[in-house]
Amino acid sequence: MLVTPEQLLAFTAAAMLITLSPGPDNLMVLSQGIARGRRQGVAFGLGCALGCLNHTVLAALGVSALIAASPLAFSLLKFAGGGYLIYLGWQALRSPGASFRAGGAGQDAAPLSATFRKGLIANAINPKVVLFFLAFLPQFVNPAQGPAGLQIAVLGLVFTLQGALIFGCLGYFSGTVGQWLAKSRRASQWLDRVAGSVFIALGLKLILDRGH
């Protein structure tokens, strides 16, 4: 057996605790759901979760180790990730606001595929998550059970699935709050301003963080 039940149980418990702990991904999903509604929040959350597949592949192939060992590669990825978050924040700040209706978001809501793609990219190009996967997944690998790369791939898939469940729930429930708050376009505009500020702050923090 590539991954034992005990191995899987310990990993899943640790992964859920990490996913539930306050962090950039949680903040992005919550802010998106509150500002844009349930469907948008869920779409962004699922995108964030599936972005973990990129980090799983990199960790399994050893590419993450190369990025961690190269200050230039890490810096380039950090600026790309931070710049993308700032771009998303700027878009939210310029948004006219989405007026919510009883059945969901208004006609000016972004397509769900676009929101999903934003979450996917925001997570996939975050170098901090690259290094986290490189440090976290190997801790649960048992060399006696088989190839380490395959075990990392299985564990990364499990991490992605539990992340999709948790982020999806966060997006849904934060979207419920957002739809209750956004009774008018003016209130919706302010929610977008808050969400945009969160994205920009996270982008700047990623760029200015000196940690490697």
C-alpha positions in Angstrom: 0.0 0.0 0.0 1.5 3.3 -1.1 -0.1 5.3 1.8 -1.3 3.5 5.0 -4.6 4.5 6.7 -2.6 5.7 9.7 -0.4 7.8 7.5 -3.5 9.2 5.7 -5.4 10.0 8.9 -2.5 11.9 10.5 -1.9 13.8 7.3 -5.5 14.8 6.8 -5.9 16.0 10.3 -2.8 18.2 10.0 -3.8 19.4 6.6 -7.3 20.5 7.9 -5.8 22.3 10.9 -3.4 24.2 8.6 -6.2 25.0 6.1 -8.5 26.3 8.8 -5.8 28.4 10.4 -5.9 32.2 9.5 -3.8 32.8 6.4 -3.8 34.6 3.0 -5.9 32.1 1.2 -8.6 32.2 3.9 -8.6 36.0 3.8 -8.9 36.0 0.0 -11.7 33.5 -0.1 -13.6 35.3 2.7 -13.2 38.8 1.1 -14.3 37.5 -2.3 -17.3 35.8 -0.9 -18.4 38.8 1.2 -17.9 41.2 -1.7 -19.3 39.2 -4.5 -21.7 36.6 -3.1 -21.9 32.8 -2.5 -21.3 31.5 -6.0 -18.3 33.8 -6.5 -16.9 32.9 -3.1 -17.2 29.2 -3.8 -15.7 29.5 -7.3 -12.7 31.5 -5.9 -12.2 29.0 -3.0 -12.3 26.0 -5.4 -9.7 27.8 -7.6 -7.4 28.3 -4.6 -7.7 24.7 -3.6 -7.0 23.3 -7.0 -4.0 25.6 -7.3 -2.4 23.2 -4.7 -2.1 20.6 -7.5 0.6 22.8 -9.1 2.6 22.8 -5.8 2.0 19.0 -5.5 3.5 18.4 -8.9 6.4 20.7 -8.2 7.1 19.0 -4.9 6.9 15.5 -6.4 9.3 16.4 -9.2 11.7 18.2 -6.9 11.3 21.5 -8.7 10.3 23.2 -5.4 13.7 22.3 -4.1 15.4 24.1 -7.1 13.2 27.2 -6.5 14.1 27.2 -2.8 17.8 27.0 -3.6 17.7 29.8 -6.2 17.2 33.3 -4.7 16.6 34.7 -8.2 13.9 32.1 -9.1 12.2 32.7 -5.7 12.3 36.5 -6.1 10.8 36.3 -9.6 8.0 34.1 -8.5 7.4 36.3 -5.4 7.1 39.4 -7.5 4.9 37.7 -10.0 2.6 36.4 -7.3 2.5 39.7 -5.4 1.9 41.7 -8.6 -1.0 39.4 -9.5 -2.7 39.9 -6.1 -2.2 43.7 -6.4 -3.8 43.6 -9.9 -6.8 41.7 -8.5 -7.1 44.2 -5.7 -6.9 47.1 -8.2 -9.7 45.5 -10.3 -11.9 45.2 -7.1 -11.2 48.9 -6.2 -12.4 50.0 -9.6 -15.5 47.8 -9.6 -18.8 49.5 -9.8 -20.2 47.0 -7.3 -22.5 44.0 -7.7 -26.1 44.6 -6.6 -27.3 41.3 -5.1 -30.7 39.9 -5.7 -32.7 37.3 -3.9 -31.4 34.5 -6.2 -27.8 35.5 -6.2 -25.4 38.0 -7.7 -26.5 40.7 -10.1 -25.9 40.8 -13.8 -22.6 42.6 -13.4 -21.0 39.7 -11.5 -17.9 38.2 -13.1 -18.3 34.8 -14.8 -17.7 32.0 -12.4 -15.0 30.6 -14.7 -13.1 33.8 -14.4 -13.4 33.9 -10.6 -12.2 30.3 -10.4 -9.3 31.1 -12.7 -8.3 34.0 -10.4 -8.2 31.8 -7.4 -6.3 29.1 -9.2 -3.6 31.5 -10.4 -3.3 33.4 -7.1 -2.5 30.2 -5.3 -0.5 28.5 -8.0 2.1 31.2 -8.4 2.6 31.9 -4.6 6.2 31.0 -3.8 5.4 30.8 -0.1 3.0 27.9 -0.8 5.6 26.3 -3.0 8.0 26.2 -0.1 5.3 25.1 2.4 4.5 22.1 0.3 8.2 21.3 0.0 8.5 21.4 3.8 5.1 19.8 4.7 4.4 16.9 2.4 7.7 15.0 2.9 7.1 14.8 6.7 4.4 12.3 6.0 6.3 10.2 3.5 7.4 6.7 4.5 10.3 5.5 2.3 9.4 1.9 3.1 5.9 2.3 1.5 7.2 3.1 -2.0 8.5 5.9 -4.2 8.5 9.2 -2.4 7.4 11.1 -5.4 4.2 9.0 -5.7 3.5 9.3 -2.0 3.8 13.1 -2.3 1.4 13.1 -5.2 -1.2 11.2 -3.3 -0.8 13.4 -0.2 -1.0 16.5 -2.3 -4.2 15.3 -3.9 -5.7 14.7 -0.4 -4.6 18.2 0.6 -6.3 19.6 -2.4 -9.6 17.7 -1.8 -9.8 18.8 1.8 -8.9 22.4 0.8 -11.7 22.4 -1.8 -14.2 21.3 0.9 -13.1 23.9 3.5 -12.5 26.8 1.1 -15.8 26.0 -0.7 -17.7 26.2 2.7 -15.8 29.4 3.6 -16.8 31.0 0.2 -20.4 29.9 0.6 -21.0 31.1 4.1 -19.1 34.4 3.6 -21.1 34.9 0.5 -24.3 34.5 2.5 -23.1 37.3 4.8 -22.2 39.4 1.8 -25.6 39.0 0.2 -27.2 40.1 3.4 -25.0 43.1 3.7 -25.1 44.2 0.1 -28.7 45.4 -0.1 -27.7 48.4 -2.2 -25.1 49.1 -4.9 -23.4 51.7 -2.6 -22.9 49.0 0.1 -21.7 46.6 -2.5 -19.1 49.2 -3.7 -17.7 49.5 -0.2 -17.5 45.7 0.1 -15.5 45.6 -3.1 -13.2 48.3 -1.7 -12.5 46.2 1.4 -11.9 43.1 -0.7 -9.6 45.1 -3.0 -7.6 46.5 -0.1 -7.2 42.9 1.3 -5.8 41.7 -2.0 -3.4 44.7 -2.4 -2.2 44.3 1.2 -1.5 40.6 0.7 0.3 41.3 -2.5 2.5 44.0 -1.0 3.3 41.8 2.0 4.4 39.0 -0.3 6.6 41.3 -2.3 8.1 43.1 0.7 8.6 40.0 2.8 12.4 39.3 3.0 11.9 35.7 4.1 13.0 32.9 1.7 
